[in-house]
Amino acid sequence: NRSVKGQYIPLGESPEQGPAANNGVATWLIDSERRTAKGMQPVLLNESIRDITFSPDGAQIGYFYTPADGEKSLVRAEGIDGTSWMRLAIKVPADNPNLTWLNNDRSILLTDDTTGQDRLFDSVSQEITNIMPDRIRGSLVLGSPDGGKVAYLANSAAGPTVTIWNLVDNNIQAVFTQATTSFVWKNDTTLIVATADNNLWYWDFVNSKTKPMQFTSAFGALQPQKLLYSRLNQTLF
């Protein structure tokens, strides 16, 4: 719709950009404050974007920028309309990046199931470090509520097991002992884990304690595939 006047607002183009990559991918925002008789207008965030993530407070956007000249950069847009953006890191070796802005507000996690290497960008030190080298590609990755840890699945003798990576010392902090199908954070020190035998456990990895989670099902045995937890209502879905 670039050729249709008034159908989009080309924001986010203040720094010098490379030529747009002709890969059929465009990234847009829908701005509820910008309305015409036809409804809300789309806002062009930038060209050549591979993946995008919002900061925990929703005030900033992080994205992976890959124009046709081969540049691979991690970019932060200060405003959600994309009008003020800057490159945080350049020459980032990632082919299929998936970005997650962690809850500590300073770290952006970049997982890549193509290159086989996951990375963490620290906005304070401006460094990118390799993390979670044993993560099973394509598996679940979740940052902790405080943003200081990441839970992921790693291979072990027992099968895929949930593992805690501590971002402070950049190393493995704890490993669950049973084969895992899914997991979710309950709080900063405890996860709810679904095991391969279709049981649910509370796992306090700081104190190395596990406790079975009691549940009653009107439909017989449960086979948990994905877990969601509301810390506000203390409810598991």
Protein Blocks (a to p, Z undefined) as FASTA:
>chain_A
ZZpghiaccehilbccdddddehpacddddfklccfkbpcdddfbghifbdcddfkopac
cdddddfkopacddddfbfnlpaccdfbghiacfbdcddddfkopaccdddfknopacdd
dfklopacdehklbcehiacdddfkopaccdddddfkbpcdddddfklopafbdcfbdcf
bdcdfblmbccdddfkopacdddfknopacddddddfebpaddfbdcddfklopaZZ
